[in-house]
Amino acid sequence: MSVRVRFAPSPTGYLHVGGLRTALYNYLFAKHNNGTMIIRIEDTDRTRLVEDAQENLIKSMQWCGIEFDEGPGFGGNYGPYIQSERFDLYRKYSEKLIENDTAYYAFDSADELTAMRERQQAAGLAPKYDRSTMKNQYTIGAEETKKLLAENTPHVIRLKVPTHDEIHFSDQIRGEVVVKGKDVDDQILLKSDGFPTYHLANVVDDHLMEITHVIRGEEWLPSTPKHVLLYKAFGWEMPKFGHLPLLLNDNKSKLSKRHGDVAVEDFKEKGYFKEAFVNFIALLGWNPSGEQEIFTMKELIDGFNLSKVNKGGAIFDRRKLEWMNSQYLRILPLERLYKQLEPNLEKYDIQDQDKQYVMNVINLLKERINFVEQIPEFGDYMFNRPTTYDEKYVAKQWKEKTPEIILPLIDKFKELDEFSHDKLDQVAQSYLRENELGFGKIGHPLRIMITGKSVGANMFDTMALLGKDECIARFDQFLSKKEKGEI
């Protein structure tokens, strides 16, 4: 049987980075095995639905390069792919469980359930449905059950857990898992309003859609014994399970919005490259071994293996993500970088700059920043002549003898016909040798006069890009201000 996997989000808001990691691992696994990737929308919890969430979830995943073979808007032979359009199926299959005595009717009111939980907590017991004392078909008998159903008395259908058995399943990441039946709750499968719970809908859909591998987050591990029981109750073959490790903050707590962005769209808006973001997410809990850290999507697909996914939680290291973004900034085409920067040019009132010049500035500064959007602020001096100068830098690097050192060199620069990096460097090195000076004696003063800042790109690359006339104007401006005591 060919591999079929699914990503099954609930349309209750933004795409969480944990959800993206789950979708990505399913995608990599499917593509590595020439399989099929499905998106299924699990919208049975109608109270939490958010308008446009489904479209936004799909758009976020497509931005990351995850494409679906089947699902809403993608076609496929196993639809509908939205759970709210499949309700008749869940009712039908829940009744099959009633027929084979693996599920049962329960008629407890909300108050009765609350009282049950309070009794259990008072006795030091974990809250769990008590089949032997509560109001269900086993305690009230077949005749009363039939009567209540005929009167449309509100009821639910619960899973009948074999309390004396052990539940076994194999996890592709965690190995063999064994759970005692007495520790598993008689889960509600069909609610009183006729809506299925996640557990019933999930198992029915995975079977009918012929899902071969269920790859999902660790938070679903406690639910898996219930799903195993459902597969057995229906007499269906189980898919293979793989539960991914949690994503954690630096302090090992579960990743949450309190500690920073967790929505994919927030990272997109902040200027992260999709390639860097996907590369980073892919390595949260999995690594194909070796020292390599930068991977194309094809390399991720080729190397993906569930057996190499870690069991322990993965730290969401935001500094590492920034570093990874900087690596992509250095290798992506300048045209692409310009396109991403372009919307920011107007904000900084530099939208009239020549496109090729802006691309040259990006190329000049990309080794020193993490985001292309940082260029207008980090490299503001490449678009406008400095109006202020770093006071501490000037105090440290512009000494009493600096003018007599730097002015003869400036005169040599003014004589140049070719104002290139190589020519500027050649003249400077010759001057330093003649005067037995170290480069710092001229490098820092030049940077002060040209940029007004203490950090930036190679000085002669910067000067060559600005051009001879602009550099001379900046020398003259600084020297004039210094003479007037304005600096």
CORFEN-V424473 format. One record per helix or strand of 3 or more residues. SS is the DSSP state (H for helix, E for strand). FROM is the first residue (numbers start at 1). TO is the last residue. If there is no record, write none. Layout:
SS|FROM|TO + SS|FROM|TO
This chain:
E|4|7 + H|17|32 + E|36|39 + H|46|48 + H|53|63 + H|83|85 + H|87|99 + E|103|106 + H|110|122 + H|137|150 + E|156|159 + E|166|171 + E|175|180 + H|181|183 + E|188|190 + H|198|208 + E|213|217 + H|218|234 + E|240|244 + H|257|259 + H|264|269 + H|274|282 + H|297|303 + H|306|308 + H|318|331 + H|334|347 + H|355|368 + H|372|378 + H|380|382 + H|391|397 + H|402|414 + H|421|435 + H|440|451 + H|459|466 + H|468|483
